[in-house]
């Protein structure tokens, strides 16, 4: 039995060396800040993905022995070091206030989410004499609580910001194939579980009890050897894509029609060549073709010259609302439409505008766009081929991607505009999402940006074609089509729900058990906050 193989006979908590019981608050703050910096380095542009494991292990270690207040400040120290570095590109759009506001909010939420981790470690100290609970049960609980924090931060407030998820650190590493089985949330869960297992093994004696490393090592081995779930070959599609490199930033100096002209000029080398679909990035059309006859005529003429439908994007007004809309323009036929599902708060609309205008009126007045959330499905049909869609930051929302796959998408096209973040690593971070989505769904992804970085990504995550940032580029690429669902798509939100409910249930049971068995003053021994 596992409990026999992993037999533990640890001394009581008070007799453990200090580094295994936790560290004092000043040292914990320093370690947490270092760990936050390491996590940022695991994401692009640096992309040293193994540092994510080091970061998580350190972040968990400094939660041991924390009081509620101590857990919050230590978690916030990690969050501040990570988010203020990782999201520095936000400030290039509207200045430092949005950067400080977003990074500050994420820091606070991360700190609040650290409290259950510290409580879980405290409440499960009595499991020290039970090897399976100590080395397997506790790490799974910790991983579940970390995942719940990711889920909450990724959905609240104002639709959340699921940008910095642990699973995404592995997009360019050795472990992303597991996402095709368990999704990004499941991959985050397994990574944290492996790190938590190693922390528990170290607390149990480390190299003095080598058998205790087996659970963590088993998870790591599983992640390394797991192949990508296979999807079926469904043929090829020749897709022309154009990175126009026009003046597409919010505050770029331009006149009406400049964007459309730049994109059209960049497309000229492709006209007359055989292709099944022509793709433009987000915002490439700077007037509403559904309301502007001249723009509609321009697109229709381009489709005739290309001999293929055009997947374009523009702001459109319908029934009194404004949408960020991708449209499959097919000449004389009515276009197929998909509206962005999650407009970016304080970028594409201002939630509770009346409130924020009182706080920072000059800043809020700069944001004139008020996009409405779309309700139509995230796909279009091109000559019988279903094409899944995600507009810009919609790529970070699981439901948008899963919905496209379940509608039968055989390939994905992600249209984006990174012009407001020129010179930062935002585009590479977003590109990592695109790569992970290809692996997760087993579909190729055509990720097209106004100014870069644009790439065509194979179903296994390898780059087929692409263009660097800040250059004009156009090409026709043969893109593989796939059919069949990966377990990540089939399980979808069900697995996420199981992880969340399991963590909440385990946390509640640990609290009840702690209350029942540790009502004496002994229960607070081992807390290390000064």
NUVEX-441737 format. One record per residue: x, y, z of N, C-alpha, C in turn; residue in one letter. Coordinates in steps of 0.2 Angstrom, whole numbers, plus 2048, in hexadecimal, padded with zeros to 3 digits. Example, Ala and Ser with C-alpha at 12.3 -4.5 7.8 and 13.67 -1.06 7.14 Angstrom:
BEGIN
8427E482783E7EA8278427F0827a;8407F58238447FB824840800827s;
***
This chain:
BEGIN
8047FA800800800800804806800x;80180C7FD8058127FD807814804x;80381480880481780F80A813812x;80B80C81181080881381780A810x;81680B80981C80C80581F813807x;81B81880981D81F80B81D820812x;81E81B81681D81B81D821821820x;81D82582482082B82882082A82Fx;82582B83382582C83A82983283Cx;82683883A82983E83B828840842x;82D84484582C84784C82684C84Cx;82484E85281F85385282185984Ex;81C85E84D81E86484982386884Dx;82286985382786D85782E86B857x;82F86485583686285583986284Ex;83586484983886584283D86B842x;84286A83D84687083C84287683Ax;84487C83B84088283983F882832x;84388082D84288182683D87C824x;83B87782883687382682F875829x;82F87982E82987B83182788282Ex;82B88582A82988C82782F891829x;82E89782783389C82882F8A282Bx;8338A682F8318AC83282E8B182Cx;82A8B582E8268BA82982B8BE825x;8308C18288358C58248388C181Ex;83A8BB82083E8B781B8388B4816x;8328B381882D8B081482B8B680Fx;82B8BC81182A8C180C82F8C2806x;8358C180883B8C180483A8BB7FFx;8398B58028398AF7FD8338B07F9x;82D8B27FB8278B37F78288B77F1x;82C8BD7F382D8C27ED8328BF7E8x;8378BB7EA83B8B87E58378B37E1x;8338AF7E582F8AA7E182B8AD7DCx;8288B37DE8238B67D98278B87D3x;82E8BB7D48328BD7CE8348B77CAx;8358B17CD8368AB7C98308A97C5x;82A8A97C78258A77C38248AC7BDx;8258B27BE8258B67B882A8B47B3x;8308B27B58358B07B08338A97ADx;82F8A67B082C89F7AC8288A17A6x;8258A77A68218A87A08258AC79Bx;8228AC7958268B07908268B7792x;82B8BB7908308BA78B8358B578Dx;8378B579383D8B179683B8AA795x;8358A87988338A179683789B799x;83A89C79F83E8977A28398937A6x;83588E7A383088B7A68318877ACx;8378847AD8398807B38388857BAx;83988B7B98398907BF8328907C2x;82D88E7BE82688E7C18268897C7x;8298837C682987E7CB82D8817D2x;8338847D08368877D683288C7D9x;82F8917D682B8967D88258937DCx;82188E7DA81C88C7DE81E8887E4x;8238847E48268817EA8288867EFx;82B88C7ED82D8917F28268947F5x;8228967F081C8997F28188957F7x;81888E7F681488A7FB818889802x;81F88980182388880782188E80Cx;82189480A82089A80E81989A811x;81489680E80E89681180D892817x;81288E81981288981E81388D825x;80F88C82981089083080D897830x;80A89982B8078A082A8018A182Ex;8008A68317F98A88347F58AB82Ex;7EF8AD82F7EB8AF82A7EE8B6827x;7EF8BA82B7F28C18297F98C0826x;7FD8BB8288048BA8268038B781Fx;7FE8B281E7FD8AF8177FB8B4812x;7F78B98147F58BE80F7FB8C380Dx;7FF8C58128058C981080A8C680Cx;80B8BF80E8108BB80A80E8BA803x;8078B88038048B77FC8048BD7F8x;8038C37FB8038C97F780A8CB7F5x;80F8C97F98168CB7F78188C77F1x;8168C07F18178BC7EA8138C07E5x;80C8C17E68088C47E180B8CB7DEx;80D8CF7E28108D57E08168D47DCx;81B8D07DE8218CF7DA81F8CC7D3x;81A8C87D38188C57CD8148C97C8x;80F8CC7CB80A8CF7C680D8D67C4x;8108DA7C98128E07C78188E07C1x;81B8DA7C18208D97BC81D8D67B6x;8198D17B78168CD7B18118D17ADx;80E8D67B08098DA7AD80B8E17ABx;8118E27AB8148E97AA8128EC7A4x;8108E879F80E8EA7988088ED798x;8048EC79D7FD8F079E7FE8F779Ex;8038FA7A18049017A280690479Bx;80890079680990478F80390678Cx;7FD90578E7F790678B7F590D78Dx;7F390D7947F09137977F491679Cx;7FB91479D7FF9177A27FF9127A8x;8029147AE8039107B37FD90E7B7x;7F89127B77F29117BB7EF90B7BAx;7ED9097B47EA9027B27EF8FC7B5x;7F58FD7B37FA8F87B57FA8F77BDx;7FA8FD7C17FA8FC7C87F48F97CAx;7EE8FB7C77E88F97C97E78F27C8x;7E98EF7C27E88E87C17ED8E47C5x;7F38E67C57F88E27C97F68E27D0x;7F48E87D27F28E87D97EC8E47DBx;7E78E47D77E28E07D87E48D87D8x;7E78D67D37EA8CF7D37EE8CD7D9x;7F28D27DC7F68D17E17F28D07E8x;7ED8D47E87E88D37EE7E58CC7EEx;7E28CB7E87DE8C47E77E38BF7E8x;7E98BF7E67EE8BA7E77EF8B97EFx;7F08BF7F27F18BE7F97EB8BB7FDx;7E58BD7FB7DF8BA7FE7DF8B27FDx;7E18B17F77E18A97F57E68A57F9x;7EB8A97FC7F08A57FF7EE8A3806x;7E98A68097E78A58107E489D810x;7E089B80B7DE89480C7E488F80Bx;7E98918087EF88D8077F288C80Ex;7F38928127F68918187F288E81Dx;7EB88F81D7E788B8217E7884820x;7E788281A7E887B8187EE87781Bx;7F487B81A7FA87881D7F9877825x;7F687C8287F587C82F7F1876831x;7EB87682E7E687182F7E886A82Ex;7ED86982A7EF8628287F586082Bx;7F78638307FE8618337FD85B837x;7F78598397F685383D7F684D838x;7F684E8327F784882D7FE84682Cx;80384983080A84783080B840831x;80783C835808835836805831831x;80283482C7FE830827801831820x;80582D81E80982E818805830812x;80082D8107FC82E80B7F883580Bx;7F68378117F383D8127F8843811x;7FE84281480384781480684880Dx;80884380A80B8438048078437FDx;8018417FE7FC8417F87F68467FAx;7F38457FF7ED8498007EE850801x;7F38528057F48598067F685D800x;7FB85A7FC7FD85D7F67F785E7F1x;7F28597F17EC85A7EC7E885F7EFx;7E78607F57E38657F87E686C7F7x;7ED86D7F77F08737F67F08757EFx;7F08707EA7F08717E37E98737E1x;7E48707E47DD8727E37DC8797E5x;7DE87B7EB7DD8827EE7E08877E9x;7E68857E77EA88A7E27E688B7DCx;7E38857D97DF8857D37D98897D4x;7D68897DA7D088D7DB7D18947DBx;7D78967DE7D989D7DE7DA89F7D6x;7DD89B7D27DD89D7CB7D789E7C8x;7D28997CA7CB8997C77C88A07C9x;7C88A17CF7C58A77D17C88AE7CEx;7CE8AE7CE7D28B47CB7D08B47C4x;7CF8AE7C07CE8AE7B97C78B07B7x;7C28B17BC7BB8B27BB7B88B87BEx;7BC8BB7C37B98C07C77BF8C57C9x;7BD8CC7C97B78CF7C77B78D17BFx;7B28D37BD7B18D57B67B48D07B1x;7B28CA7B27B38C47AE7BA8C17AFx;7BE8C47B47C48C27B67CA8C37B1x;7D08C07B37D68C17AF7DA8BB7AFx;7D88B57AC7DC8AF7AC7E28AF7A8x;7E68B47A97EC8B57A57F28B17A7x;7F38B17AE7FA8AE7B17F88A87B4x;7F68A37B07F589C7B37FB8987B3x;7FC8947B88028907B980388B7B3x;7FD8887B07FE8847AB8018877A4x;80088D7A480289179E80A89279Ex;80D8917A48148927A481788C7A0x;81488779E81788179B815881794x;81388679181188678A817885785x;81D887787823886784828881787x;82587E78C82987978F82887278Dx;82986D792829866790823863792x;81E867796818863799811865796x;81186979180A86C78F80586678Cx;80886178A80485B7877FE85978Cx;8008597927FB8577977F585C797x;7F58627947EF8667947EA86378Fx;7EC85F78A7E785C7867E3857789x;7E585578F7E18507937DD854799x;7E085979C7DD85C7A27DC8637A1x;7DE86679C7DD86D79B7E287179Fx;7E287879E7E787C7A17E687C7A9x;7DF87C7AB7DE87C7B27E18757B5x;7E08707B27E28697B47EA8697B4x;7ED86C7AF7F486C7AF7F78707B5x;7F48767B67F687A7BC7F58767C3x;7F08727C37EE86E7C97F48697CAx;7F68667C57FB8607C58028637C7x;8038697C480A86C7C580A86E7CCx;8058717CF8058737D680586D7DBx;8028687D98028627DD80985F7DDx;80C85F7D881385C7D88188607DCx;8178677DC81B86B7E081986A7E7x;81386A7E98118697F08138627F3x;81385D7EE8158577F181D8577F2x;82185B7EF82885B7F082985F7F7x;8258647F88258687FE823864804x;81E85F80381C85B80982285680Ax;82585380582A84E805830852809x;83285880783785B80B83585C812x;82F85E81482D85F81A82D85981Ex;82C85381B82C84C81E83384A81Fx;83884D81D83F84B81E84484B818x;84184C81384584D80D84984780Bx;84F84880A85384280885483D80Dx;85283E81385283981884C834817x;84783681384283181184083280Ax;84582F80684482F7FF83E82D7FCx;83B8287FF8358257FC82F82A7FCx;83082F80082B83480182A8397FBx;82F8387F682F83C7F082B8397EBx;8298337EC82682F7E681F8337E4x;81B8367E88158397E581783F7E0x;81B8437E381D8497DF8208477D8x;8258427D982983F7D382483C7CEx;81F8387D181A8357CC81683A7C8x;8148407CB8108457C88158487C2x;81B8497C482084C7BF8218477B9x;8228417BB82383C7B681D83C7B1x;81783C7B481183C7B08108427ACx;8128477AE81284D7AA81784D7A4x;81D84A7A582284A7A082084579Bx;81D83F79D81C83A79881683A794x;81183E79780A83E79480A84178Dx;80883D78880883F781802844780x;80284877B7FC84B7797F7847777x;7F18487797EB8447777EA84576Fx;7EA84076B7E98407647E2843761x;7E284775C7DC8487597DD846752x;7D784574E7D78427487D9847742x;7DC84573D7DE8497377D884A733x;7D68517317D185372D7D2857727x;7D98567257DB85971F7DF860720x;7DF86471B7E386A71C7DE870719x;7E087671C7DD87C7197E3881718x;7E38847127E88897107E5890712x;7E98937177E689971B7EB89F719x;7E98A47167ED8AA7157EC8AF71Bx;7F28B171E7F18B57247F68BB723x;7F38C17267F78C77247F88CB72Bx;7FE8CD72C8008D17328018D872Fx;7FC8DC72F7FD8E372B8028E872Ex;8038E77358078EC7388058F3737x;7FF8F57377FC8FB7367FC8FF73Dx;7F990573D7F99097437F3907747x;7F390274A7EE8FF74E7ED900755x;7F29037587F290575F7EC90A761x;7EA90A7677E490E7697E6915768x;7EC9177697EE91E7687F2920762x;7F391B75E7F791C7587F4922754x;7F99257507F792B74C7F4928745x;7EE9297447EB92673E7E592A73Cx;7E39297367DD92C7337D8926731x;7D19277317CD92272F7CF91E729x;7CF9187297D19147237D8912723x;7DC9147277E49137277E590B728x;7E190972D7E290272F7E08FD729x;7DA8FE7267D88FA7217DD8FB71Bx;7DF90171A7E49017147EA8FE715x;7ED8FE71B7F38FA71D7F28F371Cx;7ED8F171F7EB8E971F7EA8E7717x;7E78EB7137E68E970C7EC8E9709x;7F18EE70A7F78EE7067FB8E8708x;7FB8E670E7FF8E17107FC8DA70Dx;7F68DA70C7F38D47097F48D3701x;7F68D86FE7F78D86F77FB8D26F4x;8018D16F78058CB6F58018C56F5x;7FC8C46F97F98BD6F97F38BD6F4x;7F18C26F17EB8C26EC7ED8BF6E6x;7E98BA6E47EA8B66DE7ED8AF6DFx;7EF8AE6E57F28A86E77EC8A36EAx;7EC89D6EA7E78986EC7E78986F4x;7E18996F77E08996FE7D98976FFx;7D88947057D18937077CE89870Cx;7D289C70F7D08A17137D58A6714x;7D38AD7157D88B27167D68B571Dx;7DB8B67217DA8B87287DE8BF729x;7DA8C372C7DD8CA72F7DC8CA736x;7E08CE73A7E08CE7417DB8D2744x;7DA8D274A7D58D774E7D68DE74Cx;7D18E274B7D18E974A7D48EB743x;7D58E673E7D88E87387D48EC734x;7CD8EC7357C88F07317C68F6736x;7C78FC7357C69017397C0905738x;7BB9027357B49047347AF8FF733x;7A99007357A48FA7367A28F872Fx;7A48F372C7A18F172579A8EF725x;7978EE72B7908EC72B78C8F372Ax;78F8F872B78B8FF72B78E903726x;79490272479890671F798903718x;79490571379490270D79B902709x;79F90770A7A59087077AA902709x;7AA9017107AE8FC7137AC8F5711x;7A58F47117A38EE70E7A58EC707x;7A48F17037A68F06FC7AE8EF6FBx;7B28F26FF7B98F16FF7BA8EA701x;7B78E77067B88E07097B68DB703x;7B08DD7007AE8D86FB7B28D86F5x;7B58DE6F37BA8DE6EE7C08DA6EFx;7C28DA6F67C88D76F87C78CF6F8x;7C18CD6FA7BF8C66FA7BF8C36F3x;7BC8C76EE7BC8C56E77C38C46E4x;7C88C96E67CF8C96E37D38C36E7x;7D18C16ED7D48BC6F07D28B56EEx;7CC8B56EC7C98AE6EB7C78AA6F1x;7C78AD6F67C68AA6FD7C28AF702x;7BE8AC7067BB8B070B7C08B3710x;7BE8B97137C38BD7177C08BD71Ex;7C48BA7237C28BB72A7C58C272Dx;7C18C772D7C38CD7307C18CF737x;7C28D57397C08D77407BF8DE740x;7BA8E07437B88E77447B48E974Ax;7B38EF74C7AE8F17507A78F174Dx;7A28EE74F79C8EF74B7968F1750x;7918F474D78C8F77517858F374Fx;7828F075477C8EC7527778ED758x;7718EF75676B8EF75B76D8F4761x;7718F97607738FE7657798FC769x;77C8F67687828F476B7888F4767x;78E8F476A7948F47667988EE768x;79A8EA76279E8E47647A58E4760x;7A98E07637AF8DE7607AE8D875Cx;7AE8D97557AB8D37517B08D174Cx;7B08CA74C7B38C67467AE8C5741x;7B08C673B7AB8C47367AE8C1730x;7AA8BB72E7AC8B87287A98BB722x;7AD8BF71E7AA8C37197AB8BE712x;7A58BD70F7A58B97097A28BC703x;7A38C27027A18C66FD7998C86FDx;7958C56F978E8C76F978A8C46FEx;78C8BF7027898BB7077898BF70Dx;7848BE7127848C171878A8BF71Cx;78E8C37207948C07237928BC729x;7968B772B7958B47317998B8737x;7968B873D7988BD74279A8B9748x;79F8BB74B7A18B97527A38BF756x;7A08C175C7A18C77607A68C4766x;7AA8C87687AF8C776D7AB8C5774x;7AC8C07777A88BE77D7AA8C2783x;7B08C37847B28C678A7B68CD788x;7B28D27877B68D97867BA8DA78Cx;7C08DE78B7C58DF7907C28E5794x;7C18E479B7BF8EA79F7C58EF79Fx;7C28F579F7C78FB79F7CB8FB799x;7CA8F77947CD8F878D7C88F8788x;7C38F47887BE8F37837B78F6786x;7B78F678C7B18F978F7B38FB796x;7AF8FF7997B09027A07AA8FF7A5x;7AB8FA7A97A68F87AD7A58FD7B3x;79F8FE7B579D9037BA7A190A7B9x;7A090C7B27A39127B07A29187B5x;79C9187B779A91E7BC79E91E7C2x;7A09187C47A59187CA7AC91A7C9x;7AF9177C37B69197C27B79207BFx;7B29227BC7B29297BA7B392E7C0x;7B192C7C57B29307CB7B99307CEx;7BC92A7CD7C29287D07C892B7CBx;7C89297C57CD92B7C07C992E7BAx;7C69337BA7C29367B47C69377AEx;7CC93A7AE7D093B7A87D29347A5x;7D392F7A97D59297A67CF9257A3x;7CA9257A67C49227A47C192579Dx;7C292C79D7BF92F7977C392D791x;7C992B7927CD92978C7CA922789x;7C691F78C7C491878A7BD919787x;7BC91A7817B691C77E7B291577Cx;7B691077B7B390A7797AE90777Ex;7A890477C7A49017817A18FB77Dx;7A68F677C7A48EF77979F8EB77Dx;79A8E877A7968E377D7988DC77Dx;7978D87827998D17817958CD77Cx;7998C97787958C67737928BF775x;78D8BD7727898B77737898B276Ex;78B8B476878B8AF7627918AA763x;7918A476079689F76179C8A175Ex;7A289E7617A98A075F7AB89C759x;7A889C7547AA89874E7A789B748x;7AA89A7427A789B73B7A8895737x;7A48947327A588E72D7A7891726x;7AD88E7247B089071E7B0889719x;7AC8897147AB8847107AB87D713x;7A787D7187A587771C7AA875722x;7AF87A7227B48797287B287E72Dx;7B287B7337B087F7397B788273Cx;7B788973D7BD88C73F7BB88F746x;7BE88D74B7BE8907527C1897752x;7BE89B7567C08A27577C18A475Ex;7C68A975F7C78AC7657CA8B3764x;7C78B87667CA8BF7647CE8C276Ax;7D48C37697D98C576D7D98C2774x;7D78C577A7D88C37807D38BD782x;7CE8BC77D7C98B677E7CD8B077Ex;7D38B077B7D78A977B7D98A7782x;7D88AB7877DA8A978E7D48A6792x;7CE8A678F7C88A47927C689D78Fx;7C78987947C68917927BF89078Ex;7BA8937907B389178E7B3893786x;7B68997847B689B77D7B9895779x;7BF89377B7C288E7777BF887777x;7BC88577D7B887F77D7B287F779x;7AF8857797A88867757AA88576Ex;7AF88876B7B18877647B2880762x;7B687C7677B88757657B1871765x;7AD87276A7A786E76A7A2870764x;7A387676179F87775B7A2874755x;7A78707567AA86D7507B087074Dx;7B38757507B987874D7BE87474Cx;7C18747467C68707437CD874743x;7CD87A7447D387F7447D0885748x;7D588874B7D488E74F7D789474Cx;7D489A74C7D78A074A7D68A574Fx;7DB8A87527DB8AD7577DD8B4754x;7D98B87547DB8BF7517DC8C4757x;7E18C77577E38CC75C7E78D275Ax;7E78D775E7EA8DD75D7EE8DF763x;7F58DE7627FA8DF7687FD8E6767x;7FA8EB7637FE8F17627FE8F5768x;7FA8F576C7FA8F97728008F7777x;8038F17768088EE77A80E8ED776x;8108F17718168F076E81C8F1772x;8218ED7718278ED7758278EA77Bx;8218E677D8218E27838208DB781x;8208D778781F8CF7858188CD786x;8138D278580C8D078580B8CB780x;80D8CD77A80B8C977480E8C2774x;8148C17778178BA7788138B677Ex;8118BA78380D8B77888068B4785x;8038B87817FD8B677E7FE8B1779x;8048B17758058AC7718068A5774x;8098A577A80989F77E80289C77Fx;7FD8A07817F689E7817F489A77Bx;7F689D7757F489B76F7F789476Ex;7FD89377080188D76F7FD887774x;7FC88977A7F988577E7F288377Cx;7EE8877797E88857777E8880771x;7ED88176D7EE87C7677EF87576Ax;7F387576F7F586E7727EF86C776x;7EB87077A7E686E77E7E086B77Ax;7DF86E7747D986C7707DB86776Ax;7E28677697E48637637E286675Cx;7E286C75C7E18707567E6875754x;7E787674E7EC87B74C7E988274Ex;7ED88774F7EB88E7507EE89374Cx;7EB8977497ED89C7457EC8A3749x;7F28A574C7F28AB7517F48B174Dx;7F08B674B7F18BB7477F18C274Ax;7F68C674A7F68CC74E7F78D2749x;7F58D874B7F68DE7477FD8DF746x;8018DF74B8088E174B80D8DB74Ex;80A8D574F80E8CF75180D8CE759x;8108C875B8138C375780D8BE754x;80D8BD74D8088B974A80C8B2749x;8088AD74A80A8A67498058A1747x;80789C743803897741805891745x;80188E74A80488974F80088274Dx;80487D74D80287674B7FE874751x;7FA86E7517F686B7567FB86975Cx;80186875B80686676080986B763x;80887276180B87776481187A760x;81387675B81987975781787E753x;81C88375181A88974D81B886746x;81688774281688673A81988C736x;81789273881889873481789E739x;8198A47378188A973B81C8AF739x;81B8B573D81E8BB73B8208BE742x;8268C27428288C57488248CB749x;8258CE74F8218D47518248DA74Dx;81F8DF74C8218E67498248E5742x;8218E073E8228E073781C8DE733x;81C8E072C8168DE7288188D7725x;8138D37258148CC72380D8CA720x;80E8C571B8088C271980A8BB716x;8068B67178088AF7148028AB713x;8038A67107FE8A070F80189A712x;7FD89771780089171B7FB88C71Ax;7FD8867197F98807197F987E720x;7F387E7237F187D72A7EE87672Bx;7F087272F7ED86B7307E686C734x;7E18687327DA8687357DA862739x;7D686273F7D685D7437CE85C745x;7CD8567477C685474A7C7850750x;7C184F7547C184B75A7C3850760x;7C184E7667C285276C7C784F770x;7CB8537737D08517787CC85177Fx;7CE84D7847CB84D78A7CA85478Dx;7CF85878C7CF85F78F7C886278Dx;7C68617867C08657837BA861786x;7BA85A7867B58567887B3858790x;7B88587947B785979B7B686079Dx;7BA86479A7B986C79A7B786E7A1x;7B28717A27B08747A97AF86F7AEx;7AD8697AC7AC8637B17B28627B5x;7B88617B27BE8607B67BF8667BAx;7BE86C7B87C08727BC7BB8727C2x;7B58707C17B08707C67B286B7CBx;7B48657C97B78607CE7BD8627D2x;7C18657CF7C78687D27C586D7D8x;7C18717D67BE8767DA7BB8737E0x;7B686F7DF7B286C7E47B68687E8x;7BB8647E57BF8607E97C38647EEx;7C68697EC7CA86E7F07C68717F6x;7C08737F47BC8767F97B98717FEx;7B886B7FC7B58668017BB864805x;7C18638027C78618067C986680Bx;7C886C8097CA87280E7C5872814x;7BF8718127BA8718177BB86B81Cx;7BC8658197BE85F81E7C4860822x;7C986381F7CF8648237CE869829x;7CA86E8277C887382D7C4870832x;7BF86C8307BB8688357BF86483Ax;7C48608367C885B83A7CD85F83Ex;7D086583C7D48698407D086B846x;7CA86E8457C687084B7C586B850x;7C486584E7C285F8527C885D856x;7CD85C8537D38598567D885E859x;7D88648577DD8698597DA86F85Dx;7D586E8617D28748657D787686Bx;7DC87386C7E08758717E687A86Fx;7E987D8737EE8828717F487F86Dx;7F587886D7FA8758687F8877861x;7F287885F7F08798587F487F855x;7F68848597F988A856801889856x;80388485880B88385880D882851x;81388585081688584981488B845x;81088F84780F89684381589A844x;81889D83F81E8A083F81E8A783Ex;8188AA83D8178B183C81A8B5842x;81E8BA8418218BE84681B8C2849x;
***
